[in-house]
Amino acid sequence: MDEEIKAQLIPIIEGAKNGLAVVVETLQEQAPLPVKEILWWESIQSAIWFFGSIIIVVVLCCNWSKAKQTWITGTATWDENSPPCFAVPCIAIVCGWIVCPIITACHITWLQILIAPRLFLLEYVAKWF
């Protein structure tokens, strides 16, 4: 009885072994492409957020200097029907100064990929488990 079972199991085990060898070979050939795409996607997305927030900070600095100049020269108007022209830019600038550094600090993945791509991939895979 044991010999019969062994005779039946040996072809099944050999087929599974050959199938696994084919799967491993295919994965070794195909794996670099998705890894490269993941690295590109994450780094480009992170860089867009990072540099976009830096551009916003530069624009806010320019607006702040314009608003300050308006206030200093006395061209600001305080009509009852419209909000003060100095208050609205100040509120926008203060909100921008709070939000943009947070965005900049949270999106430095591009730098991590540039410095240590393997470490990023390990963290990326660990995030899914």
C-alpha positions in Angstrom: 0.0 0.0 0.0 2.8 2.4 0.9 4.6 1.6 -2.4 1.4 2.5 -4.3 1.0 5.8 -2.6 4.7 6.7 -3.1 4.4 5.8 -6.8 1.4 8.1 -7.1 2.9 11.0 -5.1 6.3 11.1 -6.8 4.9 12.4 -10.2 2.7 14.9 -8.3 5.7 16.2 -6.3 7.9 16.4 -9.4 5.3 18.4 -11.3 4.9 20.8 -8.4 8.6 21.2 -8.2 8.9 21.9 -11.9 6.0 24.3 -11.7 7.6 26.2 -8.8 10.9 26.4 -10.7 9.0 28.0 -13.6 7.2 30.5 -11.3 10.5 31.5 -9.6 12.2 31.9 -13.0 9.3 34.1 -14.3 9.3 36.2 -11.2 13.0 36.8 -11.4 12.6 38.0 -15.0 9.5 40.1 -14.4 10.1 41.5 -10.8 12.5 44.4 -11.7 9.9 46.2 -13.9 7.2 46.7 -11.2 9.9 47.6 -8.6 11.3 50.2 -10.9 7.7 51.6 -11.6 7.0 51.7 -7.8 10.1 53.6 -7.2 9.4 56.1 -10.0 5.8 56.6 -9.0 6.5 57.2 -5.3 9.5 59.5 -6.0 7.7 61.6 -8.6 4.6 61.9 -6.5 6.6 62.9 -3.4 8.7 65.4 -5.4 5.6 67.1 -6.8 4.2 67.7 -3.3 7.5 68.7 -1.9 8.5 71.2 -4.5 5.0 72.4 -5.0 4.8 73.4 -1.3 8.1 75.2 -1.6 6.8 77.1 -4.6 3.7 78.0 -2.6 5.9 79.3 0.3 7.8 81.5 -2.2 4.5 82.9 -3.6 3.3 83.5 0.0 6.5 85.4 0.7 5.9 87.6 -2.3 2.3 88.2 -1.3 3.4 89.0 2.2 5.8 91.6 1.0 3.1 93.2 -1.2 0.6 93.2 1.6 3.1 94.7 4.0 4.0 97.4 1.4 0.3 98.2 0.9 -0.1 98.6 4.6 3.0 100.8 5.0 2.2 103.1 2.1 -1.3 103.6 3.4 -3.2 102.4 0.3 -5.2 99.9 2.3 -8.9 100.8 2.4 -11.3 100.0 5.2 -14.7 100.3 3.6 -17.7 99.0 5.5 -19.0 97.1 2.5 -15.8 95.1 1.7 -13.4 93.2 4.0 -10.1 95.0 4.7 -7.6 94.4 1.9 -4.9 93.6 4.3 -6.8 91.0 6.4 -7.6 88.6 3.7 -4.1 88.1 2.4 -2.8 87.9 5.9 -5.2 85.1 6.8 -4.3 83.2 3.5 -0.6 83.7 4.2 -0.8 82.5 7.8 -2.7 79.4 6.7 -0.2 78.8 4.0 2.7 79.2 6.5 1.1 76.5 8.7 0.1 74.0 5.9 3.1 74.2 3.5 5.8 73.2 6.0 3.7 70.3 7.1 3.3 69.2 3.5 7.0 69.7 2.9 8.0 67.7 5.9 5.6 64.8 5.1 6.7 64.4 1.5 10.4 63.6 1.5 10.0 60.1 0.1 11.8 61.2 -3.1 14.9 61.9 -1.0 14.7 58.5 0.7 14.4 56.8 -2.7 17.4 58.7 -4.0 19.6 57.9 -1.0 18.4 54.3 -0.1 16.1 52.7 -2.6 16.4 49.2 -1.1 15.4 50.5 2.3 12.4 52.3 0.9 11.3 49.0 -0.8 11.6 47.1 2.4 9.5 49.7 4.2 7.0 49.7 1.3 6.6 45.9 1.4 6.4 46.0 5.3 3.6 48.6 5.0 1.4 46.0 3.2 1.8 43.3 5.9 
